Amino acid sequence: MQCCTTPLSPHEQRLQDKIAGKEDSFRKSHERVFNILDSFDGKRPRIDVERAKLFTDSMKETEGQPLVLRWAKAMKHVAEHITVYIDDDQLICGRGGCPGRYGVLYPELDGDFLDLAIEDLPNRTESPFTITEADARVVVEEIAPYWKGKTYHEDLNLALPSDVHKLTYDDPQGLKSRFIVNETSSFRSSIQWVHDYEKVLKRGFRGLKEEAQEKIAGLDPLSPRDNVEKRPFLEAIVIVCDAIILWANRHAKLAADMAAAETNPVRKAELETMAEICAWVPENPARNFYEAVQAQWFTQMFSRLEQKTGTIVSNGRMDQYFWPFYRKDIEEGRITEESALELLECMWVGMAQYVDLYISPAGGAFNEGYAHWEAVTIGGQTPQGLDATNDLTYLFLKSKREFPLHYPDLAARIHSRSPERYLHDVAETIKFGSGFPKLINDEEIVPLYVSKGASFEEALDYAVSGCTEARMPNRDTYTSGGAYINFAAALEMVLYNGRMLKYGENELGLETGDPTRFETWEEFWNAYVLQHEHFLRAAFIQQHIINNVRARHFAQPMGSALHDLCMKHCLDLHTPQIPEGINLGYFEYMGFGTVVDSLAAIKKLVFEDKKLTMQEVIEALKCNFEGKEDVQQMLKSAPCYGNNDEYADSIAREIDAISVKYGRRYSPELGMHNDVRYVPFTSHVPFGKVVSATPNGRLAWTPLSDGSSASHGADVNGPTAVLQSNFSSKNYGYRDRAARMLNIKFTPKCVEGDEGTEKLVSFIRTFCDLKLWHVQFNVINRDTLIAAQKDPEKYRSLIVRIAGYSAYFVDLSPDLQNDLIARTQHDAM
């Protein structure tokens, strides 16, 4: 526990009050949502196999039919037979699995090793799940056998050339990652996505079904293309619209049956209202705020049943599409701010019960702490370029300050004319200390999207999707996951002539020569560039194969029904090329700060100042600095990224340039924008476990630097210097770039009081002016994190910001906990 003179964040103070047994006044006034929360919070999630079993049963019966039609029929089968539930106290209907915390299986994705993974999931360190013996038998005996030989993962594994395969996988079956050039497309059916929820609220699925029926009626009966391609797609849309309507109606019946048996008059009335609402939406347009919330929830939950969207389907611009319903109900006296908040909080606890399940060990390691990114986007600008904040914007911020839950993920769009009141409220919410909201910058994203083909109206209406990315719901059309590239491994291969200490004498990279024979910095730099580009070559070959293979394995009829271009051209969203669409993809730069600082140390100390020889550096690295601590300290003393130091930042800019230039040159061959991104989630931890000691003084097998943040402890000139280095390391003359994740950690003392709020607002303005993509904050004392490590049960509800999402600190592995503790803690701005 902190000394009584150490300022605490409100989140820390609430936690200390709970430990001390003090009454929580907010809890007392929000009994409903806390009753629901208490029923599952802190419990290990369970795997629910119903969706997987029903989906598999249907796919067995439809072999040979067009994939999109098979998918729609499978979703209809799921909607007809999956168990429906209504939780006690809940006001919102719809879940994808059993009561409590649950995850669902997608055997079409990873059915080839599903039976093996089931044995591992309850015991793994990162995000474990439980499964009943009966359900495990269903997986092993009924589900997995059908999918062996049919999955996307198997096709991809066989399709990779041997030189790419050895950088990707560590075994012939492709079950173990090499953590060098890691494909991620087999972890999910689609990368992060945002649906056009407004379409559902305004037209209902009956309206979407009628549109498809009209298009069917207009098909040329003699056209082979209309009959072979368009008709199956449109028939799939009709089926899937019927499916979600049927699913909602089953909830309506359940609510009516429960109401008939209910003796409590208050709960009886609630259930009757729920029955009426579920019988109306999402089939029909929403008529009020309650119906809008329920319709949106049905849509996102059915989307989760339809496919595994990487990082979970996002919620879009909720303060925009809900605003007309909220404003009208408030004006007409149907709801109050408190009752609207209660509905939203019922949605939040529903989100918290669905846990995104990663079957593969690599996927689990990439997304620790039951990672989730169902982002609710607030603020920003309207399609006309006006400020978009409204009363609902502030209601979402209030909910984040009051309700101690890390669902949903909240993303605040910032622009140069963001109102002072909005920035003040954002700053106060950040100061609360649970890691919300993350900030996304219109001044960077909108021009980039316009440069890639969007109109200003489309770009201005983007929604945050996933960790730090954004989507234009009716213009974005790319769904394939990209490569995570361990460029710290590229650096190590320069030091060991194409090899890594982790993998012994296996030649994995290029043989660029013995670095102890390099006489100039240019020789070392050129060797690094060759290794860097060799990794990019492997990643782009991966992506080329991925783009051609995935469409044979995945379809998304409901998601396609909500996309203008899919409906216009009668093409499933997983089609590699959709006319008029913009294919925005990315590859991941892993270990940016680690590589920059290492190169800066070698350039400065070996080639310029000649304080160390290359032989001395390599000897110190091989023994992990044991007995060579003096060399380690010298290396750490070199210029470091994150300090607004042009020496290090110029190297960072050159490294970035290699990637953006490669992307500009070769992305057209892939039919997409394959841009460099700096967003590791939690994967900088497992990627660090294959990299030996590095020349920035980092110890072997420890985490790499995360995102575009500085190396651990290297940023010593304050948080504004971190922003400046981020700015200085970007190549603004190129459009071939995507998101950069930036973590900043403040002590509560640094942002204490009104003065602290003003400093934080000023910091946000600087972030906006520098046109940086993303920034997120932890406002917490180091002592709190250490205390939580020692006594996790007391700190069960401590929420921290990890990698574009927040999680319970005690749910993280010790490695990731230590990584968070080791991040530089800024005491002043």
JOBEL-V29299 format. One record per helix or strand of 2 or more residues. SS is the DSSP state (H for helix, E for strand). FROM is the first residue (numbers start at 1). TO is the last residue. Records with the same first field share a line. If there is no record, write none. Layout:
SS: FROM-TO  FROM-TO
//
This chain:
H: 10-19  25-29  31-38  50-61  67-81  107-110  114-121  133-147  152-159  162-168  185-187  197-217  224-261  265-280  289-306  318-321  323-331  337-353  361-366  391-402  420-432  442-451  456-460  487-495  501-503  515-517  521-552  557-561  564-569  592-608  614-622  629-636  646-670  683-688  719-728  748-751  753-769  782-790  809-811  814-822
E: 46-48  102-104  181-182  376-379  410-414  438-441  463-465  469-471  484-486  584-590  673-678  737-740  743-746  774-779  799-801  806-808
//
